[in-house]
């Protein structure tokens, strides 16, 4: 049986391995995904300056999409892509943050690509 502490520590271990070789720059900021049971969050981060450039969330007040969690994730991806294009960002590095590229994380990535981001 896998406990929640083991799942969290496993994800953190995977995350460290991914982030060892992945960093956002001014030219290609990092699109980071966080997933919880109730929502999904996406941020575009410039790691060199330590600033969040754009963010979107399924729990934000301005977010109006409904449906399944996968449909909401796709809508968050499109929303973050629209905000990024408006801010002049077209190329990013995708950081799945230790999660499997499956389900809601994959749906968010597909939505971001449809919205105009290149990664």
Secondary structure, DSSP 8 states (H G I E B T S, - for coil): ---HHHHHHHHHHHHHHHHHS----SSSEEEEEEE-SS-EEEEEEETTTTEEEEEEETTSTT----S-HHHHHHHHHHHHHHHHHHTT--BEEEE-TTS-SSTHHHHHHHHHHHHT-B-
